[in-house]
């Protein structure tokens, strides 16, 4: 197993970053470059990223996103099989691990949704029980090009008392041989909404057209405490609309990835449609404040309207980026 013992040096973010669609606003927070202190590789299939520092999560207030950039030292391409997240429950809004696209000239990452031309693969959890495993099957892998960089993103949530996180770590396992399918993960996001006080069934719709034929394997809706229900649809090139997923009620504390029994064929030029519903009324028992107008934001007291899609394509496909336009 390769363990990373890491030190952190803070660097200032650039003033502007290209933003191909779909792109929500950049979350607050800076980049931390991590120096890789190499240790003995006991088993080539394992790679462990430890939290590089003890993090004090304050009792109150918004916690900025933390980004840790990790330079790997693999001399050949690897295929990721699973990513296992181990975190402290309750204080984690989410943890995400990304693979940087080093072919893109601007490599700074400060946004967990900036897939576009900056990210080759993404793995994430909003786990509530402390452990979550991200992986699809023995036939699907996520390509990690040689000498790639990981970006570890952590967003903490204050819970009314000071907590020290000295536990978070990520365990990555690799395929021993090249898999049959290449995995891709992307999301669609809507940031332009405003939920009025006491509205119990507010709808937010987001849609994007895709640029190639692929198989959809898993989906995950993402909302905060006012999330009520979610549905996803495919509109094929002939205009036929088909529901592929629905969850009602949506429960933030049990948010998870849903796997299709069989992969869903999605043809080139189809439109993916995500519809999320929100409850900002007093009837919502976890609504932090039914008296306020609610807009997009990175705090759990604000809202997000996102749908994540997990795809498989032939392993030698050059597929990287999926979106054509927002129709």
Steps between C-alpha positions, in 0.01 A plus 500: 500500500622846419429744782535873451647705782428855393594855589304803388608831350231760431500667161283780367234411240500671159259784441311337215429146384344381171154357558361266233139395565364371728668722760356631827682772694840428651476410868706703744831353603854469369736240366750315715793340321612176661849360482502124456720330759550163335479182703544137412239346270399175666220414258474666161120492492453731801552871548399688814460874544499614863367833620823705502415707808267513796209722405311702759135530400352799687170478687329759279532670163577404142805281435698575188577220257840339552689377194806277521698443180688170499766409245509126432816321389368217284713447191220329307126551461282344770131407504311583818260230617365639828541807719416453868429809710541485879378815673358625827120509469298820547785747450544414130286674240689312232839356408600477135805367317583613148758409237651809338516528124863603459455562127294808583731802524326644806528232767378686809197332654277684744158372405366153553263538206745635239503178302538645150860492385657486844388169646535148361311320776319580822409297805300637790298425809254673727505198726322524834627178658874551465591260218407507133641301209497639147535235232287346229604151396796281416456601135508880550806709583591869523820590320780654707766616249860459612639784715150638550389725781212433734296780652345417836214734593343512846208716608430495873172584673483663846279310745482735802822387666867504406619174344850391395521282190803273512334202336414566134686280250445365150589144397536434126519158341603431142414244236780251442428504125335742260120487549238463228335837560617850589298681764408869483321715758336835433220710641252763386432797725252785516609805701228744392208445732339670798265317735254729676410457868242231584494353147458124534549371144750716309630346175849552351574354154842457338582340164799441274555336164772232478749456218534122460319170549571350841361276772369659820572279802421702813346829611491715813292809574659760728305755704521640851252511788203619294537226239168319457506278190694443178432360152725453198398465137656426161366675192627309197593666166143439377354693792372197694521572874552210743527504878801297614513579872286638780538525878224635725556587775859615463676490838826691530631286785464187285625645172657226293589379152236295319616223263291383205440126479613522137692788338274748318589572137504877433545600135708790373312833496261383770410744776543416868242669717517530879204630702534560873225611738547697823294554815565833674194477724453442873382148410861410419640381837865567406443841337746735677292813429168503308487881523782574256543508124734217406747511212796293379783481754771277641375494858243237596276790609492604133400267217647311206319337209723242337480158338806278462527253213740204482581363156686218332664512156738254328832510680694628197248776427639852498188622683580762763246780482133443448304821465417678177270773626225599738194467272 
